[in-house]
């Protein structure tokens, strides 16, 4: 357990981790290849739209006793019955619902072929006429859902851009978050095309829900980036990329935990829907959520922050901060990708070097040289001031000095430090 705690502490202080910002070209290349494959699949294969979007006839047969070979039996029955009625059923899709029911979807059929197919399915699976239902779904309903979803998506993007720009006080964070969300949406839809999953109205709703997961992870990371960049601007000891990289490592454990806590219940729902309930709204929603959450967790770490660093590193203020940080780090032997000095990598404490004693502004080589030149003339004064500063320094945490401050000689300590034992009356 102590090793896990030490690893988490090293991630937070920057002694360990991964150089997400410095290796952004690798992440961009991987995402670019995946985006190219997904866009190519969308262009050449297209979406596997459900019945609600393309329109057609649907048949449901329930209380089937002999379910073996249901797919081939249903397809052959529908094709033969539609042909005898003078129509073609087209692409016939058969899915199992629960333990004793099936759903059959075909192209649009007229009334007479629809009745013929219903009767044929009842005879094939040996069920009564009341156990076979037929419905027709027009494509206009799916088109209406698509238009409303597209309108909601545009409004969502506009609101997110405005809110993030005001909250983080820079449009570049809003742009990076929008890029990450577009990345997630394209990859999620592309994976549906590659794997041949069906697009239903429930899937469309799931796509919009996935964007919320992606945005949440991104905002958590960006909030830590904002905090680290503010501290780095004050101390001058980290570049923007180093502060951003440290923020990603500090929030990595939280991002993993949040994603896993979302993935586990969604996976359970997906398995139950696949094995017990069968195809339906629950299965469609859980499938798109599972794919979207995983893609969103990847983009918030490997895409959003590197894109933000690429946008902000070119600012004049960030360039000047980088020069100050490099001077400070070079004067002390260099630093790693999170701005932690190489000389501090072997130390293990529980305090971040950015938030405690390191809040004093960094001094460059010129300041060091000036101090050294005046050392001979003011040596005594400097020593006196140093001694005074040491004597009057505010007590620090016990672990900072390697032990506790001593109590009064007349007081014995048996319990906790903040509850000193009172001396007996005879010794007062």
BARO-769379 format. One record per residue (C-alpha): x, y, z. Coordinates in steps of 0.25 Angstrom, whole numbers, m for minus. Example, Ala and Ser with C-alpha at 12.3 -4.5 7.8 and 13.67 -1.06 7.14 Angstrom:
2
<node><X>49</X><Y>m18</Y><Z>31</Z></node>
<node><X>55</X><Y>m4</Y><Z>29</Z></node>
END
This chain:
428
<node><X>0</X><Y>0</Y><Z>0</Z></node>
<node><X>12</X><Y>9</Y><Z>3</Z></node>
<node><X>17</X><Y>7</Y><Z>m11</Z></node>
<node><X>4</X><Y>11</Y><Z>m17</Z></node>
<node><X>3</X><Y>24</Y><Z>m8</Z></node>
<node><X>18</X><Y>27</Y><Z>m12</Z></node>
<node><X>14</X><Y>26</Y><Z>m27</Z></node>
<node><X>2</X><Y>35</Y><Z>m25</Z></node>
<node><X>10</X><Y>45</Y><Z>m17</Z></node>
<node><X>21</X><Y>45</Y><Z>m28</Z></node>
<node><X>11</X><Y>47</Y><Z>m39</Z></node>
<node><X>6</X><Y>59</Y><Z>m31</Z></node>
<node><X>19</X><Y>65</Y><Z>m29</Z></node>
<node><X>24</X><Y>62</Y><Z>m43</Z></node>
<node><X>35</X><Y>52</Y><Z>m40</Z></node>
<node><X>28</X><Y>42</Y><Z>m48</Z></node>
<node><X>18</X><Y>42</Y><Z>m60</Z></node>
<node><X>17</X><Y>43</Y><Z>m75</Z></node>
<node><X>21</X><Y>54</Y><Z>m83</Z></node>
<node><X>8</X><Y>56</Y><Z>m90</Z></node>
<node><X>11</X><Y>70</Y><Z>m95</Z></node>
<node><X>25</X><Y>67</Y><Z>m100</Z></node>
<node><X>20</X><Y>55</Y><Z>m108</Z></node>
<node><X>8</X><Y>61</Y><Z>m114</Z></node>
<node><X>12</X><Y>58</Y><Z>m128</Z></node>
<node><X>11</X><Y>44</Y><Z>m125</Z></node>
<node><X>m3</X><Y>45</Y><Z>m119</Z></node>
<node><X>m7</X><Y>54</Y><Z>m131</Z></node>
<node><X>m2</X><Y>44</Y><Z>m140</Z></node>
<node><X>m10</X><Y>33</Y><Z>m134</Z></node>
<node><X>m22</X><Y>41</Y><Z>m133</Z></node>
<node><X>m20</X><Y>46</Y><Z>m148</Z></node>
<node><X>m19</X><Y>31</Y><Z>m153</Z></node>
<node><X>m32</X><Y>27</Y><Z>m145</Z></node>
<node><X>m39</X><Y>39</Y><Z>m150</Z></node>
<node><X>m35</X><Y>36</Y><Z>m164</Z></node>
<node><X>m40</X><Y>22</Y><Z>m163</Z></node>
<node><X>m53</X><Y>26</Y><Z>m157</Z></node>
<node><X>m56</X><Y>37</Y><Z>m167</Z></node>
<node><X>m52</X><Y>28</Y><Z>m179</Z></node>
<node><X>m62</X><Y>18</Y><Z>m173</Z></node>
<node><X>m73</X><Y>28</Y><Z>m172</Z></node>
<node><X>m70</X><Y>33</Y><Z>m186</Z></node>
<node><X>m70</X><Y>19</Y><Z>m193</Z></node>
<node><X>m79</X><Y>10</Y><Z>m184</Z></node>
<node><X>m88</X><Y>20</Y><Z>m178</Z></node>
<node><X>m96</X><Y>18</Y><Z>m165</Z></node>
<node><X>m104</X><Y>6</Y><Z>m162</Z></node>
<node><X>m117</X><Y>13</Y><Z>m160</Z></node>
<node><X>m128</X><Y>7</Y><Z>m152</Z></node>
<node><X>m143</X><Y>5</Y><Z>m157</Z></node>
<node><X>m147</X><Y>18</Y><Z>m150</Z></node>
<node><X>m138</X><Y>26</Y><Z>m160</Z></node>
<node><X>m139</X><Y>18</Y><Z>m173</Z></node>
<node><X>m154</X><Y>14</Y><Z>m171</Z></node>
<node><X>m159</X><Y>0</Y><Z>m173</Z></node>
<node><X>m168</X><Y>m11</Y><Z>m167</Z></node>
<node><X>m165</X><Y>m18</Y><Z>m154</Z></node>
<node><X>m171</X><Y>m32</Y><Z>m149</Z></node>
<node><X>m170</X><Y>m37</Y><Z>m135</Z></node>
<node><X>m173</X><Y>m52</Y><Z>m131</Z></node>
<node><X>m174</X><Y>m56</Y><Z>m117</Z></node>
<node><X>m176</X><Y>m68</Y><Z>m108</Z></node>
<node><X>m167</X><Y>m77</Y><Z>m118</Z></node>
<node><X>m165</X><Y>m91</Y><Z>m112</Z></node>
<node><X>m154</X><Y>m95</Y><Z>m122</Z></node>
<node><X>m145</X><Y>m84</Y><Z>m124</Z></node>
<node><X>m133</X><Y>m91</Y><Z>m130</Z></node>
<node><X>m129</X><Y>m86</Y><Z>m144</Z></node>
<node><X>m138</X><Y>m74</Y><Z>m143</Z></node>
<node><X>m130</X><Y>m65</Y><Z>m152</Z></node>
<node><X>m130</X><Y>m74</Y><Z>m164</Z></node>
<node><X>m144</X><Y>m79</Y><Z>m162</Z></node>
<node><X>m149</X><Y>m65</Y><Z>m161</Z></node>
<node><X>m142</X><Y>m59</Y><Z>m173</Z></node>
<node><X>m146</X><Y>m71</Y><Z>m182</Z></node>
<node><X>m160</X><Y>m70</Y><Z>m177</Z></node>
<node><X>m161</X><Y>m55</Y><Z>m180</Z></node>
<node><X>m154</X><Y>m55</Y><Z>m193</Z></node>
<node><X>m163</X><Y>m66</Y><Z>m198</Z></node>
<node><X>m176</X><Y>m60</Y><Z>m193</Z></node>
<node><X>m173</X><Y>m46</Y><Z>m199</Z></node>
<node><X>m169</X><Y>m52</Y><Z>m212</Z></node>
<node><X>m182</X><Y>m60</Y><Z>m213</Z></node>
<node><X>m190</X><Y>m47</Y><Z>m210</Z></node>
<node><X>m183</X><Y>m40</Y><Z>m221</Z></node>
<node><X>m173</X><Y>m31</Y><Z>m214</Z></node>
<node><X>m158</X><Y>m32</Y><Z>m209</Z></node>
<node><X>m155</X><Y>m32</Y><Z>m194</Z></node>
<node><X>m141</X><Y>m26</Y><Z>m197</Z></node>
<node><X>m131</X><Y>m27</Y><Z>m186</Z></node>
<node><X>m137</X><Y>m35</Y><Z>m175</Z></node>
<node><X>m131</X><Y>m33</Y><Z>m161</Z></node>
<node><X>m135</X><Y>m43</Y><Z>m150</Z></node>
<node><X>m131</X><Y>m41</Y><Z>m135</Z></node>
<node><X>m135</X><Y>m49</Y><Z>m123</Z></node>
<node><X>m142</X><Y>m42</Y><Z>m112</Z></node>
<node><X>m141</X><Y>m49</Y><Z>m98</Z></node>
<node><X>m143</X><Y>m64</Y><Z>m98</Z></node>
<node><X>m155</X><Y>m66</Y><Z>m107</Z></node>
<node><X>m157</X><Y>m54</Y><Z>m116</Z></node>
<node><X>m151</X><Y>m49</Y><Z>m129</Z></node>
<node><X>m152</X><Y>m36</Y><Z>m137</Z></node>
<node><X>m152</X><Y>m36</Y><Z>m152</Z></node>
<node><X>m149</X><Y>m23</Y><Z>m160</Z></node>
<node><X>m151</X><Y>m22</Y><Z>m175</Z></node>
<node><X>m153</X><Y>m12</Y><Z>m185</Z></node>
<node><X>m167</X><Y>m5</Y><Z>m186</Z></node>
<node><X>m178</X><Y>m15</Y><Z>m190</Z></node>
<node><X>m192</X><Y>m13</Y><Z>m195</Z></node>
<node><X>m204</X><Y>m17</Y><Z>m187</Z></node>
<node><X>m206</X><Y>m31</Y><Z>m194</Z></node>
<node><X>m191</X><Y>m35</Y><Z>m193</Z></node>
<node><X>m190</X><Y>m31</Y><Z>m179</Z></node>
<node><X>m202</X><Y>m40</Y><Z>m175</Z></node>
<node><X>m196</X><Y>m51</Y><Z>m183</Z></node>
<node><X>m183</X><Y>m50</Y><Z>m176</Z></node>
<node><X>m190</X><Y>m49</Y><Z>m162</Z></node>
<node><X>m197</X><Y>m62</Y><Z>m165</Z></node>
<node><X>m185</X><Y>m69</Y><Z>m170</Z></node>
<node><X>m177</X><Y>m65</Y><Z>m158</Z></node>
<node><X>m188</X><Y>m71</Y><Z>m149</Z></node>
<node><X>m188</X><Y>m84</Y><Z>m156</Z></node>
<node><X>m173</X><Y>m85</Y><Z>m156</Z></node>
<node><X>m171</X><Y>m83</Y><Z>m141</Z></node>
<node><X>m185</X><Y>m90</Y><Z>m138</Z></node>
<node><X>m191</X><Y>m78</Y><Z>m130</Z></node>
<node><X>m205</X><Y>m72</Y><Z>m131</Z></node>
<node><X>m208</X><Y>m60</Y><Z>m139</Z></node>
<node><X>m209</X><Y>m51</Y><Z>m127</Z></node>
<node><X>m194</X><Y>m54</Y><Z>m124</Z></node>
<node><X>m190</X><Y>m48</Y><Z>m137</Z></node>
<node><X>m190</X><Y>m33</Y><Z>m138</Z></node>
<node><X>m187</X><Y>m24</Y><Z>m150</Z></node>
<node><X>m184</X><Y>m9</Y><Z>m150</Z></node>
<node><X>m179</X><Y>1</Y><Z>m161</Z></node>
<node><X>m170</X><Y>12</Y><Z>m157</Z></node>
<node><X>m168</X><Y>24</Y><Z>m167</Z></node>
<node><X>m155</X><Y>31</Y><Z>m169</Z></node>
<node><X>m160</X><Y>44</Y><Z>m165</Z></node>
<node><X>m160</X><Y>41</Y><Z>m150</Z></node>
<node><X>m145</X><Y>38</Y><Z>m151</Z></node>
<node><X>m142</X><Y>50</Y><Z>m159</Z></node>
<node><X>m149</X><Y>59</Y><Z>m149</Z></node>
<node><X>m141</X><Y>53</Y><Z>m138</Z></node>
<node><X>m128</X><Y>55</Y><Z>m146</Z></node>
<node><X>m131</X><Y>70</Y><Z>m148</Z></node>
<node><X>m134</X><Y>72</Y><Z>m133</Z></node>
<node><X>m122</X><Y>65</Y><Z>m129</Z></node>
<node><X>m113</X><Y>73</Y><Z>m139</Z></node>
<node><X>m120</X><Y>86</Y><Z>m134</Z></node>
<node><X>m117</X><Y>82</Y><Z>m119</Z></node>
<node><X>m103</X><Y>79</Y><Z>m123</Z></node>
<node><X>m100</X><Y>93</Y><Z>m129</Z></node>
<node><X>m106</X><Y>100</Y><Z>m117</Z></node>
<node><X>m98</X><Y>91</Y><Z>m107</Z></node>
<node><X>m85</X><Y>95</Y><Z>m114</Z></node>
<node><X>m89</X><Y>109</Y><Z>m114</Z></node>
<node><X>m92</X><Y>109</Y><Z>m99</Z></node>
<node><X>m80</X><Y>101</Y><Z>m96</Z></node>
<node><X>m71</X><Y>111</Y><Z>m103</Z></node>
<node><X>m76</X><Y>123</Y><Z>m96</Z></node>
<node><X>m76</X><Y>117</Y><Z>m82</Z></node>
<node><X>m62</X><Y>112</Y><Z>m83</Z></node>
<node><X>m57</X><Y>125</Y><Z>m89</Z></node>
<node><X>m62</X><Y>133</Y><Z>m78</Z></node>
<node><X>m59</X><Y>123</Y><Z>m67</Z></node>
<node><X>m44</X><Y>121</Y><Z>m71</Z></node>
<node><X>m43</X><Y>135</Y><Z>m77</Z></node>
<node><X>m37</X><Y>130</Y><Z>m90</Z></node>
<node><X>m44</X><Y>126</Y><Z>m103</Z></node>
<node><X>m32</X><Y>116</Y><Z>m105</Z></node>
<node><X>m37</X><Y>107</Y><Z>m94</Z></node>
<node><X>m51</X><Y>107</Y><Z>m100</Z></node>
<node><X>m45</X><Y>104</Y><Z>m114</Z></node>
<node><X>m37</X><Y>92</Y><Z>m108</Z></node>
<node><X>m49</X><Y>86</Y><Z>m101</Z></node>
<node><X>m57</X><Y>87</Y><Z>m114</Z></node>
<node><X>m46</X><Y>80</Y><Z>m122</Z></node>
<node><X>m46</X><Y>69</Y><Z>m112</Z></node>
<node><X>m61</X><Y>67</Y><Z>m112</Z></node>
<node><X>m61</X><Y>67</Y><Z>m128</Z></node>
<node><X>m50</X><Y>57</Y><Z>m127</Z></node>
<node><X>m59</X><Y>48</Y><Z>m118</Z></node>
<node><X>m71</X><Y>50</Y><Z>m126</Z></node>
<node><X>m65</X><Y>46</Y><Z>m140</Z></node>
<node><X>m57</X><Y>34</Y><Z>m134</Z></node>
<node><X>m70</X><Y>29</Y><Z>m127</Z></node>
<node><X>m78</X><Y>30</Y><Z>m139</Z></node>
<node><X>m67</X><Y>24</Y><Z>m148</Z></node>
<node><X>m66</X><Y>12</Y><Z>m139</Z></node>
<node><X>m80</X><Y>10</Y><Z>m140</Z></node>
<node><X>m78</X><Y>9</Y><Z>m155</Z></node>
<node><X>m66</X><Y>1</Y><Z>m155</Z></node>
<node><X>m73</X><Y>m10</Y><Z>m146</Z></node>
<node><X>m86</X><Y>m9</Y><Z>m153</Z></node>
<node><X>m94</X><Y>m5</Y><Z>m141</Z></node>
<node><X>m108</X><Y>0</Y><Z>m144</Z></node>
<node><X>m111</X><Y>15</Y><Z>m142</Z></node>
<node><X>m125</X><Y>17</Y><Z>m134</Z></node>
<node><X>m131</X><Y>29</Y><Z>m128</Z></node>
<node><X>m126</X><Y>24</Y><Z>m115</Z></node>
<node><X>m112</X><Y>24</Y><Z>m121</Z></node>
<node><X>m113</X><Y>38</Y><Z>m125</Z></node>
<node><X>m117</X><Y>42</Y><Z>m110</Z></node>
<node><X>m105</X><Y>34</Y><Z>m106</Z></node>
<node><X>m96</X><Y>42</Y><Z>m115</Z></node>
<node><X>m100</X><Y>55</Y><Z>m108</Z></node>
<node><X>m98</X><Y>49</Y><Z>m94</Z></node>
<node><X>m84</X><Y>44</Y><Z>m98</Z></node>
<node><X>m80</X><Y>59</Y><Z>m100</Z></node>
<node><X>m84</X><Y>62</Y><Z>m86</Z></node>
<node><X>m74</X><Y>51</Y><Z>m80</Z></node>
<node><X>m63</X><Y>57</Y><Z>m89</Z></node>
<node><X>m65</X><Y>71</Y><Z>m85</Z></node>
<node><X>m65</X><Y>67</Y><Z>m70</Z></node>
<node><X>m52</X><Y>61</Y><Z>m71</Z></node>
<node><X>m46</X><Y>72</Y><Z>m79</Z></node>
<node><X>m51</X><Y>83</Y><Z>m70</Z></node>
<node><X>m45</X><Y>75</Y><Z>m58</Z></node>
<node><X>m31</X><Y>75</Y><Z>m64</Z></node>
<node><X>m32</X><Y>89</Y><Z>m69</Z></node>
<node><X>m36</X><Y>95</Y><Z>m56</Z></node>
<node><X>m23</X><Y>88</Y><Z>m50</Z></node>
<node><X>m15</X><Y>94</Y><Z>m62</Z></node>
<node><X>m20</X><Y>108</Y><Z>m59</Z></node>
<node><X>m16</X><Y>107</Y><Z>m44</Z></node>
<node><X>m2</X><Y>102</Y><Z>m48</Z></node>
<node><X>0</X><Y>112</Y><Z>m58</Z></node>
<node><X>m4</X><Y>123</Y><Z>m49</Z></node>
<node><X>7</X><Y>118</Y><Z>m39</Z></node>
<node><X>17</X><Y>116</Y><Z>m49</Z></node>
<node><X>15</X><Y>130</Y><Z>m54</Z></node>
<node><X>18</X><Y>135</Y><Z>m40</Z></node>
<node><X>30</X><Y>127</Y><Z>m37</Z></node>
<node><X>36</X><Y>127</Y><Z>m51</Z></node>
<node><X>41</X><Y>112</Y><Z>m49</Z></node>
<node><X>32</X><Y>105</Y><Z>m59</Z></node>
<node><X>29</X><Y>107</Y><Z>m74</Z></node>
<node><X>14</X><Y>106</Y><Z>m78</Z></node>
<node><X>16</X><Y>92</Y><Z>m84</Z></node>
<node><X>23</X><Y>87</Y><Z>m71</Z></node>
<node><X>11</X><Y>93</Y><Z>m62</Z></node>
<node><X>1</X><Y>87</Y><Z>m72</Z></node>
<node><X>8</X><Y>74</Y><Z>m72</Z></node>
<node><X>9</X><Y>73</Y><Z>m57</Z></node>
<node><X>m6</X><Y>76</Y><Z>m56</Z></node>
<node><X>m9</X><Y>64</Y><Z>m65</Z></node>
<node><X>m1</X><Y>55</Y><Z>m56</Z></node>
<node><X>m7</X><Y>61</Y><Z>m44</Z></node>
<node><X>m22</X><Y>58</Y><Z>m49</Z></node>
<node><X>m18</X><Y>45</Y><Z>m56</Z></node>
<node><X>m23</X><Y>36</Y><Z>m44</Z></node>
<node><X>m36</X><Y>44</Y><Z>m43</Z></node>
<node><X>m38</X><Y>43</Y><Z>m58</Z></node>
<node><X>m36</X><Y>28</Y><Z>m57</Z></node>
<node><X>m45</X><Y>26</Y><Z>m45</Z></node>
<node><X>m56</X><Y>34</Y><Z>m51</Z></node>
<node><X>m56</X><Y>27</Y><Z>m64</Z></node>
<node><X>m55</X><Y>13</Y><Z>m58</Z></node>
<node><X>m67</X><Y>16</Y><Z>m48</Z></node>
<node><X>m75</X><Y>20</Y><Z>m61</Z></node>
<node><X>m70</X><Y>8</Y><Z>m69</Z></node>
<node><X>m73</X><Y>m3</Y><Z>m59</Z></node>
<node><X>m88</X><Y>0</Y><Z>m58</Z></node>
<node><X>m90</X><Y>3</Y><Z>m73</Z></node>
<node><X>m83</X><Y>m10</Y><Z>m76</Z></node>
<node><X>m92</X><Y>m18</Y><Z>m67</Z></node>
<node><X>m104</X><Y>m12</Y><Z>m73</Z></node>
<node><X>m99</X><Y>m15</Y><Z>m87</Z></node>
<node><X>m97</X><Y>m30</Y><Z>m83</Z></node>
<node><X>m111</X><Y>m31</Y><Z>m77</Z></node>
<node><X>m117</X><Y>m24</Y><Z>m89</Z></node>
<node><X>m109</X><Y>m33</Y><Z>m99</Z></node>
<node><X>m111</X><Y>m47</Y><Z>m91</Z></node>
<node><X>m124</X><Y>m45</Y><Z>m84</Z></node>
<node><X>m133</X><Y>m34</Y><Z>m89</Z></node>
<node><X>m129</X><Y>m34</Y><Z>m104</Z></node>
<node><X>m128</X><Y>m22</Y><Z>m114</Z></node>
<node><X>m135</X><Y>m9</Y><Z>m110</Z></node>
<node><X>m133</X><Y>5</Y><Z>m105</Z></node>
<node><X>m125</X><Y>0</Y><Z>m93</Z></node>
<node><X>m115</X><Y>m8</Y><Z>m101</Z></node>
<node><X>m113</X><Y>4</Y><Z>m111</Z></node>
<node><X>m111</X><Y>14</Y><Z>m100</Z></node>
<node><X>m101</X><Y>5</Y><Z>m92</Z></node>
<node><X>m93</X><Y>2</Y><Z>m105</Z></node>
<node><X>m91</X><Y>16</Y><Z>m109</Z></node>
<node><X>m88</X><Y>21</Y><Z>m95</Z></node>
<node><X>m77</X><Y>10</Y><Z>m93</Z></node>
<node><X>m70</X><Y>14</Y><Z>m106</Z></node>
<node><X>m72</X><Y>29</Y><Z>m103</Z></node>
<node><X>m66</X><Y>29</Y><Z>m89</Z></node>
<node><X>m54</X><Y>21</Y><Z>m93</Z></node>
<node><X>m51</X><Y>31</Y><Z>m105</Z></node>
<node><X>m54</X><Y>43</Y><Z>m96</Z></node>
<node><X>m44</X><Y>38</Y><Z>m85</Z></node>
<node><X>m34</X><Y>37</Y><Z>m96</Z></node>
<node><X>m36</X><Y>51</Y><Z>m102</Z></node>
<node><X>m36</X><Y>58</Y><Z>m88</Z></node>
<node><X>m22</X><Y>53</Y><Z>m85</Z></node>
<node><X>m15</X><Y>52</Y><Z>m99</Z></node>
<node><X>m22</X><Y>62</Y><Z>m108</Z></node>
<node><X>m29</X><Y>74</Y><Z>m100</Z></node>
<node><X>m17</X><Y>78</Y><Z>m91</Z></node>
<node><X>m6</X><Y>76</Y><Z>m103</Z></node>
<node><X>m15</X><Y>84</Y><Z>m112</Z></node>
<node><X>m16</X><Y>95</Y><Z>m101</Z></node>
<node><X>m1</X><Y>95</Y><Z>m99</Z></node>
<node><X>1</X><Y>97</Y><Z>m114</Z></node>
<node><X>m8</X><Y>109</Y><Z>m115</Z></node>
<node><X>m3</X><Y>116</Y><Z>m102</Z></node>
<node><X>12</X><Y>114</Y><Z>m104</Z></node>
<node><X>13</X><Y>124</Y><Z>m115</Z></node>
<node><X>8</X><Y>135</Y><Z>m106</Z></node>
<node><X>18</X><Y>146</Y><Z>m103</Z></node>
<node><X>16</X><Y>145</Y><Z>m88</Z></node>
<node><X>18</X><Y>130</Y><Z>m88</Z></node>
<node><X>31</X><Y>131</Y><Z>m96</Z></node>
<node><X>36</X><Y>140</Y><Z>m86</Z></node>
<node><X>32</X><Y>131</Y><Z>m75</Z></node>
<node><X>39</X><Y>120</Y><Z>m82</Z></node>
<node><X>52</X><Y>128</Y><Z>m82</Z></node>
<node><X>51</X><Y>130</Y><Z>m68</Z></node>
<node><X>48</X><Y>116</Y><Z>m64</Z></node>
<node><X>60</X><Y>111</Y><Z>m73</Z></node>
<node><X>70</X><Y>120</Y><Z>m66</Z></node>
<node><X>65</X><Y>116</Y><Z>m53</Z></node>
<node><X>66</X><Y>101</Y><Z>m56</Z></node>
<node><X>79</X><Y>102</Y><Z>m63</Z></node>
<node><X>85</X><Y>109</Y><Z>m52</Z></node>
<node><X>81</X><Y>97</Y><Z>m43</Z></node>
<node><X>85</X><Y>85</Y><Z>m52</Z></node>
<node><X>72</X><Y>84</Y><Z>m60</Z></node>
<node><X>58</X><Y>79</Y><Z>m58</Z></node>
<node><X>49</X><Y>68</Y><Z>m64</Z></node>
<node><X>37</X><Y>69</Y><Z>m73</Z></node>
<node><X>28</X><Y>74</Y><Z>m61</Z></node>
<node><X>38</X><Y>85</Y><Z>m56</Z></node>
<node><X>43</X><Y>77</Y><Z>m44</Z></node>
<node><X>58</X><Y>79</Y><Z>m42</Z></node>
<node><X>67</X><Y>67</Y><Z>m45</Z></node>
<node><X>73</X><Y>69</Y><Z>m31</Z></node>
<node><X>60</X><Y>67</Y><Z>m25</Z></node>
<node><X>56</X><Y>54</Y><Z>m32</Z></node>
<node><X>61</X><Y>45</Y><Z>m21</Z></node>
<node><X>54</X><Y>53</Y><Z>m9</Z></node>
<node><X>41</X><Y>47</Y><Z>m4</Z></node>
<node><X>32</X><Y>57</Y><Z>4</Z></node>
<node><X>18</X><Y>60</Y><Z>5</Z></node>
<node><X>18</X><Y>74</Y><Z>0</Z></node>
<node><X>18</X><Y>80</Y><Z>m14</Z></node>
<node><X>30</X><Y>88</Y><Z>m17</Z></node>
<node><X>21</X><Y>98</Y><Z>m24</Z></node>
<node><X>11</X><Y>101</Y><Z>m13</Z></node>
<node><X>20</X><Y>103</Y><Z>0</Z></node>
<node><X>34</X><Y>109</Y><Z>1</Z></node>
<node><X>36</X><Y>111</Y><Z>m14</Z></node>
<node><X>26</X><Y>122</Y><Z>m16</Z></node>
<node><X>37</X><Y>132</Y><Z>m16</Z></node>
<node><X>41</X><Y>137</Y><Z>m29</Z></node>
<node><X>52</X><Y>131</Y><Z>m37</Z></node>
<node><X>66</X><Y>137</Y><Z>m38</Z></node>
<node><X>74</X><Y>137</Y><Z>m50</Z></node>
<node><X>89</X><Y>136</Y><Z>m52</Z></node>
<node><X>91</X><Y>151</Y><Z>m51</Z></node>
<node><X>84</X><Y>152</Y><Z>m38</Z></node>
<node><X>93</X><Y>140</Y><Z>m33</Z></node>
<node><X>106</X><Y>147</Y><Z>m38</Z></node>
<node><X>101</X><Y>161</Y><Z>m31</Z></node>
<node><X>99</X><Y>154</Y><Z>m18</Z></node>
<node><X>113</X><Y>147</Y><Z>m19</Z></node>
<node><X>120</X><Y>160</Y><Z>m22</Z></node>
<node><X>114</X><Y>167</Y><Z>m10</Z></node>
<node><X>117</X><Y>156</Y><Z>0</Z></node>
<node><X>130</X><Y>161</Y><Z>4</Z></node>
<node><X>125</X><Y>174</Y><Z>8</Z></node>
<node><X>113</X><Y>170</Y><Z>15</Z></node>
<node><X>117</X><Y>157</Y><Z>20</Z></node>
<node><X>115</X><Y>160</Y><Z>35</Z></node>
<node><X>101</X><Y>167</Y><Z>32</Z></node>
<node><X>97</X><Y>155</Y><Z>24</Z></node>
<node><X>100</X><Y>145</Y><Z>35</Z></node>
<node><X>93</X><Y>153</Y><Z>45</Z></node>
<node><X>81</X><Y>154</Y><Z>36</Z></node>
<node><X>81</X><Y>139</Y><Z>33</Z></node>
<node><X>82</X><Y>136</Y><Z>48</Z></node>
<node><X>71</X><Y>145</Y><Z>51</Z></node>
<node><X>62</X><Y>139</Y><Z>40</Z></node>
<node><X>66</X><Y>125</Y><Z>45</Z></node>
<node><X>62</X><Y>129</Y><Z>59</Z></node>
<node><X>49</X><Y>136</Y><Z>56</Z></node>
<node><X>44</X><Y>126</Y><Z>45</Z></node>
<node><X>30</X><Y>121</Y><Z>47</Z></node>
<node><X>30</X><Y>107</Y><Z>51</Z></node>
<node><X>27</X><Y>97</Y><Z>40</Z></node>
<node><X>21</X><Y>84</Y><Z>39</Z></node>
<node><X>28</X><Y>74</Y><Z>48</Z></node>
<node><X>32</X><Y>65</Y><Z>36</Z></node>
<node><X>39</X><Y>77</Y><Z>30</Z></node>
<node><X>50</X><Y>78</Y><Z>41</Z></node>
<node><X>51</X><Y>63</Y><Z>43</Z></node>
<node><X>44</X><Y>63</Y><Z>57</Z></node>
<node><X>35</X><Y>71</Y><Z>67</Z></node>
<node><X>38</X><Y>83</Y><Z>74</Z></node>
<node><X>42</X><Y>80</Y><Z>88</Z></node>
<node><X>32</X><Y>83</Y><Z>100</Z></node>
<node><X>35</X><Y>90</Y><Z>113</Z></node>
<node><X>45</X><Y>82</Y><Z>121</Z></node>
<node><X>34</X><Y>81</Y><Z>132</Z></node>
<node><X>24</X><Y>75</Y><Z>123</Z></node>
<node><X>24</X><Y>60</Y><Z>120</Z></node>
<node><X>17</X><Y>55</Y><Z>107</Z></node>
<node><X>10</X><Y>42</Y><Z>106</Z></node>
<node><X>m2</X><Y>45</Y><Z>97</Z></node>
<node><X>m3</X><Y>53</Y><Z>83</Z></node>
<node><X>5</X><Y>65</Y><Z>81</Z></node>
<node><X>m7</X><Y>75</Y><Z>81</Z></node>
<node><X>m11</X><Y>70</Y><Z>95</Z></node>
<node><X>0</X><Y>72</Y><Z>104</Z></node>
<node><X>m1</X><Y>66</Y><Z>118</Z></node>
<node><X>m2</X><Y>76</Y><Z>129</Z></node>
<node><X>9</X><Y>76</Y><Z>140</Z></node>
<node><X>5</X><Y>72</Y><Z>154</Z></node>
<node><X>1</X><Y>82</Y><Z>164</Z></node>
<node><X>14</X><Y>80</Y><Z>172</Z></node>
<node><X>23</X><Y>83</Y><Z>161</Z></node>
<node><X>17</X><Y>96</Y><Z>156</Z></node>
END
